[in-house]
Amino acid sequence: MNVSVVLFTSDLRVHDHPPLRAALGRRNEIVPLFVRDPAVERAGFAAPNRLAFLADCLAGLDAGLRERGGRLVVRSGDPVDEVCAVVREADADEVHMAAGCSAFALRREARLRRALEADGRRLYVHDGVVTALPAGAVTPAGSDHFAVFTPYFRRWSGEALRDPLAAPREVRVPDGIRSEALPSRAAVPSVSAGLATGGEEEGRKRLTDWLRRSADAYEEGHDDLAGDATSRLSPYFHFGAVSAAEAVRRARSRGGAGAEAFVRQLCWRDFHHQLLAARPWTAVLDYRTRDDRWRRGEEAEADLRAWKDGRTGYPVVDAAMRQLAHEGWMPGRGRLIAASFLAKTLYIDWRAGARHFLDLLVDGDVADNQLNWQWMAGTGADTRPNRVLNPVLQGKRYDPDGVYVRRWVPELAGLDGPGVHEPWKLPGLERARYASYPDRLVDLTEGLARFRQARGQD
């Protein structure tokens, strides 16, 4: 036996890939393997936008391997069954893969380890592949995880990152290993019209261009909705087409306040992963319960539909939701505003909003999505659980000229300046010109009073 199998999951790249380099360092030949797991679809995580982006990433990974003499092997089925089948076909004695942090990933790893060991093979799981630091790399005294971001960030910032690994020069794959055809982006239905192109080459190009041209403006501009100054790299981190550890190192080498603010956002990603790894049930349950009695019934369902459709009557909320539908992505500030409005102003269960985001977001990640939603709903790691973002004030602050709103809400295209955020204040005849835009679902004062009463603040 002189063959290893490398199981790719959320690490679809050849640069800075510890499992790939470890396998190549130990064996003459490897089988790079990706398994399309039907359980992911049954669980509702195979959303069209992510399937399309995944197809791009797999094509990019295959191209990167072929440049080095190899190829990607694709199978469909239960990952444990498929890995074991490939191990037998290749007469391999070991499997390498990246560590995950979700309950799903941990169960998959445990099942695979048992199956391989029962057959006399070994599984090597590598930390720090999906995140910049491994999920349990830093812990506070007396606990297995940090529950508050700021102390985590201080500890995380003091940790030394591993050195990025160069892409291998050569990848040798044994003959005769069967592979399915690569999935095609064109075959995926219902993909958002403005969905970005995926893949390692595209992701690395975006990272390089952004660090060179835009990083300096990031600290002050990342919340500017109209300016679109975010890196838009989150989908590439989600699929592992770009290494988070390498991105942190490159940003720190670039230096400056903007690059450091970008690194802080990558730390937030690690923070959520370490929290989910320690408390896997937070994917569906409140990290810190507030004993909420979320609104239910026909009226709440109608409000939820209006929120999904971008027809709440609050322009900045609607702009963010329409961008999500068109691009499968929205900026972080838009996510916060939309989440606060649903969970606190409308007082609808955060899980309904998180599910909709996962249905559309190309970077829809269980750790980041669910725990960001809990943070905004006040049931997660937020130290200010009853904070409510006022969408009018948020719009005036982060879209002061209304450019973002007019970009995504064409019904209001004729309005200028901050007044675009309060169309209900227009005089009667002028308001009639914009009658195609809906009335507000709820007055903000009423929504705030309802939320405070529900949280027992009155």
C-alpha positions in Angstrom: 0.0 0.0 0.0 1.5 3.3 -1.1 -1.7 5.4 -1.7 -3.6 7.9 0.4 -7.0 9.3 -0.1 -7.6 13.0 0.5 -11.3 13.7 1.2 -12.2 17.3 0.3 -15.2 18.9 2.1 -15.2 22.6 2.8 -11.6 23.1 1.6 -11.8 23.1 -2.2 -8.3 24.4 -3.1 -4.7 23.2 -3.7 -2.9 26.2 -2.1 -2.4 26.1 1.7 -4.0 22.7 2.1 -2.5 20.7 5.0 -4.3 17.4 4.3 -3.2 17.4 0.7 0.4 18.2 1.5 0.5 15.7 4.4 -0.8 12.9 2.1 1.7 13.7 -0.6 4.5 13.7 1.9 3.6 10.2 3.1 2.6 8.4 -0.1 3.6 8.3 -3.7 0.1 8.5 -5.0 -3.1 10.0 -3.7 -6.8 10.0 -4.7 -8.3 13.5 -4.3 -12.0 12.7 -3.6 -15.1 14.7 -3.2 -18.4 13.0 -2.2 -21.8 14.5 -3.1 -23.8 13.6 0.0 -27.6 13.2 -0.5 -28.0 13.8 3.3 -27.0 17.5 2.7 -29.9 17.8 0.3 -32.3 16.0 2.6 -31.3 18.4 5.4 -32.2 21.4 3.2 -28.6 22.7 2.8 -28.2 22.1 -0.9 -29.6 25.5 -1.9 -29.3 26.3 -5.6 -26.9 29.2 -5.2 -24.5 27.1 -3.2 -24.8 24.2 -5.6 -23.9 26.5 -8.5 -21.0 28.0 -6.6 -19.9 24.5 -5.5 -19.9 23.4 -9.2 -17.5 26.3 -10.0 -15.3 25.4 -7.0 -15.1 21.7 -7.9 -14.2 22.6 -11.5 -11.5 24.9 -10.2 -10.1 22.3 -7.9 -10.1 19.7 -10.7 -8.3 22.2 -12.9 -5.7 22.9 -10.2 -5.0 19.2 -9.7 -4.8 18.6 -13.5 -2.2 21.3 -13.8 -0.1 19.2 -11.5 -0.8 15.9 -13.2 -3.7 14.8 -11.1 -7.5 15.0 -11.2 -10.5 15.1 -8.9 -12.5 12.0 -8.3 -16.2 12.7 -7.7 -18.7 10.2 -6.2 -22.3 10.5 -5.0 -23.7 8.7 -1.9 -23.0 8.2 1.7 -19.5 9.6 2.3 -18.5 6.8 4.6 -19.5 4.2 2.0 -17.9 6.0 -0.9 -14.6 6.7 0.9 -14.3 3.1 1.9 -15.1 2.0 -1.6 -12.4 4.3 -3.0 -9.9 3.1 -0.4 -10.5 -0.5 -1.5 -10.3 0.3 -5.2 -7.0 2.2 -4.7 -5.6 -0.2 -2.1 -5.0 2.9 0.1 -4.2 2.5 3.8 -5.0 6.0 5.0 -7.4 9.0 4.5 -6.7 12.6 5.2 -9.4 15.3 5.7 -10.0 18.7 7.3 -11.6 18.9 10.7 -15.2 20.3 10.8 -17.1 21.9 13.7 -20.8 21.2 13.1 -22.6 18.2 14.6 -23.0 16.9 11.0 -19.3 17.1 10.3 -18.4 15.5 13.6 -20.8 12.6 13.1 -19.4 12.1 9.6 -15.8 12.0 11.0 -16.7 9.6 13.8 -18.5 7.2 11.4 -15.6 7.3 8.9 -13.0 6.7 11.6 -14.8 3.6 12.9 -15.3 2.2 9.4 -11.7 2.7 8.4 -10.3 1.3 11.6 -12.5 -1.8 11.3 -10.8 -2.4 7.9 -7.3 -1.8 9.2 -7.0 1.7 7.7 -6.3 5.1 9.4 -8.0 8.5 9.3 -6.0 11.7 9.8 -8.0 14.8 10.6 -6.2 18.1 10.2 -7.1 21.2 12.2 -6.9 24.8 11.0 -7.9 24.1 7.4 -11.4 25.6 7.3 -10.7 28.4 9.9 -7.6 30.6 10.6 -7.2 28.9 14.0 -8.6 25.5 15.0 -11.9 25.7 16.8 -10.5 24.8 20.2 -7.1 26.5 19.9 -7.8 29.1 22.5 -10.1 28.7 25.5 -10.7 30.8 28.7 -10.1 29.5 32.2 -12.8 27.2 33.3 -14.6 26.8 30.0 -14.2 25.0 26.7 -15.0 28.1 24.6 -15.3 31.8 24.6 -18.9 33.2 24.9 -18.0 36.8 24.3 -16.1 38.1 21.2 -13.8 40.8 22.6 -11.8 38.6 25.0 -11.7 35.9 22.3 -10.3 38.5 19.8 -7.5 39.5 22.2 -6.4 35.9 22.7 -6.9 35.0 19.1 -4.8 38.0 18.0 -1.9 36.8 20.2 -1.7 33.3 18.7 0.8 32.4 16.0 -0.7 31.2 12.8 0.8 28.3 10.9 2.8 29.1 7.9 0.8 28.9 4.6 1.7 25.9 2.5 2.5 26.2 -1.2 0.5 24.3 -3.7 2.1 21.0 -4.6 4.2 20.8 -7.7 3.0 17.3 -8.7 0.0 15.2 -7.8 0.0 11.6 -8.9 -3.3 9.7 -9.0 -3.4 5.9 -9.5 -5.0 4.7 -12.7 -8.4 3.0 -12.8 -10.2 5.0 -10.1 -13.8 5.7 -11.3 -15.2 9.2 -11.2 -18.5 10.7 -12.0 -18.6 13.8 -14.2 -18.1 17.1 -12.5 -21.4 18.8 -11.6 -22.3 21.7 -13.9 -23.4 25.1 -12.8 -25.6 25.4 -15.8 -27.6 22.4 -14.7 -28.6 24.0 -11.4 -32.1 25.6 -11.6 -33.3 28.7 -9.8 -29.9 30.3 -9.3 -29.8 34.0 -8.4 -29.2 36.1 -11.6 -26.3 38.0 -10.1 -24.5 35.1 -8.4 -20.7 35.5 -8.4 -18.3 33.0 -10.0 -16.7 30.5 -7.7 -13.4 28.7 -7.6 -9.9 29.0 -6.2 -8.5 31.0 -9.1 -11.3 33.5 -8.9 -11.1 33.7 -5.1 -7.3 34.2 -5.0 -7.5 36.9 -7.7 -10.2 38.7 -5.7 -8.2 38.5 -2.5 -5.1 39.9 -4.2 -7.0 42.7 -6.0 -8.9 43.7 -2.8 -5.8 43.8 -0.6 -4.0 45.9 -3.3 -6.8 48.3 -4.2 -9.4 48.4 -1.4 -8.0 47.3 1.9 -7.0 50.8 3.0 -10.6 52.0 2.8 -12.1 49.0 4.5 -12.2 50.3 8.1 -14.2 53.4 7.3 -16.1 52.0 4.3 -17.2 48.5 5.1 -20.6 49.6 6.4 -21.2 52.0 3.5 -24.0 50.2 1.7 -23.8 52.2 -1.5 -20.0 52.1 -1.6 -19.9 48.3 -1.6 -16.5 48.3 0.0 -16.6 44.8 1.5 -14.3 42.2 0.2 -17.1 39.8 -1.0 -14.8 37.0 -0.1 -17.1 35.2 2.3 -18.3 32.6 -0.3 -14.7 31.6 -1.1 -14.0 31.2 2.6 -17.2 29.2 3.1 -16.2 26.7 0.4 -12.5 26.8 1.3 -11.5 28.0 -2.1 -9.4 30.6 -0.3 -7.6 29.8 3.0 -8.6 31.9 6.0 -5.2 31.4 7.6 -3.4 32.6 4.4 -5.8 35.6 4.1 -5.0 36.7 7.7 -1.3 36.5 7.1 -1.5 38.4 3.8 -3.7 41.1 5.4 -1.3 41.5 8.3 1.6 41.7 5.9 -0.3 44.4 4.0 -0.7 46.3 7.2 -2.9 49.3 8.0 -6.1 49.9 9.8 -8.3 48.6 6.9 -6.4 45.3 6.8 -6.6 44.9 10.5 -10.4 45.6 10.4 -10.6 42.8 7.8 -8.7 40.5 10.0 -11.2 41.2 12.8 -14.0 40.1 10.6 -12.1 36.8 9.9 -11.8 36.5 13.7 -15.6 36.8 14.0 -15.8 33.8 11.7 -13.4 31.8 13.9 -15.3 32.9 17.0 -18.6 31.5 15.7 -16.9 28.2 14.6 -15.4 27.7 18.0 -18.8 28.4 19.7 -20.6 25.9 17.4 -17.9 23.3 17.9 -18.4 23.5 21.7 -22.2 23.8 21.6 -23.4 22.1 18.4 -27.1 22.4 19.4 -26.9 26.2 18.9 -27.5 25.5 15.2 -31.2 25.2 16.1 -31.5 26.3 19.8 -30.9 29.5 21.6 -27.4 29.8 23.1 -28.9 32.0 25.8 -32.7 31.7 26.0 -34.8 34.8 26.5 -38.0 32.7 26.9 -39.3 34.4 23.8 -42.9 33.8 22.7 -42.4 34.6 19.1 -45.4 35.9 17.0 -47.2 33.1 15.1 -50.4 32.9 13.1 -51.6 34.3 9.8 -50.5 37.9 10.5 -47.0 36.9 11.4 -46.8 34.6 8.3 -47.9 37.5 6.1 -45.2 39.7 7.7 -42.6 37.1 7.1 -43.5 36.8 3.5 -43.3 40.5 3.1 -39.9 40.6 4.7 -38.7 37.8 2.4 -40.0 39.6 -0.7 -38.5 42.9 0.3 -41.9 44.6 0.8 -41.8 45.7 4.4 -42.3 49.4 3.7 -38.8 50.2 5.2 -36.6 50.9 2.2 -33.2 49.9 3.5 -34.6 46.5 4.8 -36.3 45.9 1.4 -33.1 46.9 -0.5 -31.1 44.4 1.4 -33.6 41.6 0.9 -33.9 42.3 -2.8 -30.1 42.2 -3.2 -30.1 38.9 -1.4 -32.6 37.5 -3.9 -30.7 38.8 -6.9 -27.1 38.0 -5.9 -27.4 35.3 -3.2 -25.4 37.7 -1.0 -25.7 40.9 0.9 -23.2 43.0 2.9 -22.8 42.5 6.6 -24.5 45.8 7.6 -27.5 44.8 5.5 -27.7 41.4 7.2 -27.7 43.1 10.6 -30.5 45.5 9.7 -32.7 42.8 8.1 -32.2 40.4 11.0 -32.9 43.0 13.7 -36.1 44.1 11.8 -37.4 40.5 11.6 -36.5 39.3 15.1 -37.1 42.4 17.1 -39.3 44.9 15.2 -41.6 42.2 13.8 -40.8 39.8 16.7 -40.7 36.7 14.5 -38.5 33.7 15.4 -34.9 34.2 14.2 -34.9 30.6 12.9 -37.4 31.6 10.2 -35.0 34.3 9.0 -32.0 32.1 9.3 -33.7 29.5 7.2 -34.5 32.0 4.4 -30.9 33.2 4.5 -29.6 29.6 4.1 -32.0 29.2 1.2 -30.3 32.0 -0.7 -26.9 32.9 0.7 -24.0 31.5 -1.3 -21.9 31.8 1.8 -24.6 30.2 3.9 -22.6 28.6 6.7 -24.2 27.0 9.7 -21.8 28.6 12.2 -21.8 32.1 10.8 -25.4 32.2 9.8 -27.1 30.7 12.8 -24.9 32.4 15.4 -25.0 35.8 13.7 -28.8 35.5 13.7 -28.8 34.7 17.4 -26.4 37.5 18.0 -28.9 39.9 16.4 -31.9 38.3 18.0 -30.3 38.7 21.4 -30.3 34.9 22.1 -26.7 34.3 21.3 -23.3 35.8 22.3 -24.4 39.5 22.1 -23.8 41.3 25.4 -26.6 43.8 24.5 -29.5 41.3 23.9 -32.3 44.0 23.8 -30.6 46.3 21.3 -32.9 47.1 18.3 -31.6 48.6 15.1 -33.8 51.4 13.8 -34.0 50.8 10.0 -34.6 54.5 9.3 -31.6 55.7 11.3 -29.5 52.9 9.9 -30.4 53.8 6.4 -29.7 57.5 6.9 -26.3 56.6 8.5 -25.1 54.0 6.1 -26.9 55.1 2.9 -27.2 58.9 3.5 -27.9 59.8 -0.1 -30.2 56.9 -0.7 -28.0 55.4 -3.5 -28.3 51.8 -2.2 -32.0 52.0 -1.7 -32.6 53.4 -5.2 -30.3 50.7 -6.7 -32.5 47.9 -5.3 -35.9 49.5 -4.8 -36.8 51.0 -8.2 -40.2 52.1 -7.0 -38.4 54.9 -5.1 -36.0 55.8 -7.9 -37.3 59.4 -8.1 -36.5 60.2 -4.5 -33.3 62.0 -3.5 -31.3 62.2 -0.3 -32.2 60.9 3.1 -35.9 61.3 2.5 -35.8 58.1 0.6 -35.8 56.3 3.9 -39.1 57.7 5.0 -41.4 57.7 2.0 -44.5 57.7 4.2 -43.7 61.3 5.2 -44.2 62.6 1.6 -47.1 65.0 1.1 -50.3 63.3 -0.2 -49.9 64.0 -4.0 -46.2 63.2 -4.0 -46.8 60.0 -1.9 -49.3 58.9 -4.6 -46.5 58.9 -7.2 -44.9 56.1 -5.2 -48.0 54.1 -4.5 -46.4 51.0 -5.9 -44.2 50.9 -2.9 -46.0 49.3 0.1 -47.0 50.9 3.4 -45.0 50.0 6.5 -45.8 46.7 8.1 -45.6 48.3 11.6 -44.8 51.6 13.1 -41.4 51.5 14.7 -42.6 52.8 18.0 -45.3 50.1 18.2 -42.8 47.4 17.2 -40.4 48.5 19.8 -43.1 48.5 22.5 -44.2 45.0 21.5 -40.7 43.7 21.7 -40.0 45.3 25.1 -43.2 43.9 26.5 -42.4 40.4 25.1 -38.9 40.6 26.7 -40.4 41.8 30.0 -38.8 45.2 29.9 -42.0 47.1 30.6 
